[in-house]
Amino acid sequence: MIDLKSKTQAQENLLRRIKSRNWLESTLKEVQEKYAENWIAIAGEEIVAFGTDPEEVKEKARSQFSASEVILVKVPTGEISRPA
């Protein structure tokens, strides 16, 4: 029997990634001011690694968090458009 009230590990990981994405959206201006033109790794609603080489940033983050928890983003300079 399937327990619809319990969450799978995949669902938990997805929820963590959504929370981290929402955190990035709410702090985008501050993140951009500090990390423009850098790659950042986000996990647990915080930046856990950053740098100019995405592979190095990914490795630093994955030494602490599972790959399914980490969001890797390059922070641009200039105006960032938002969905309408």
JOMO-V651180 format. One record per run of one state. SS is the DSSP state (2 for helix, 1 for strand, 0 for the rest). FROM is the first residue (numbers start at 1). LEN is the number of residues. Records with the same first field share a line. If there is no record, write none. Layout:
# JOMO-V651180
SS=FROM-LEN + FROM-LEN
This chain:
# JOMO-V651180
0=1-8 + 27-1 + 36-3 + 44-2 + 52-2 + 63-4 + 70-1 + 75-10
2=9-18 + 28-8 + 54-9 + 67-3
1=39-5 + 46-6 + 71-4
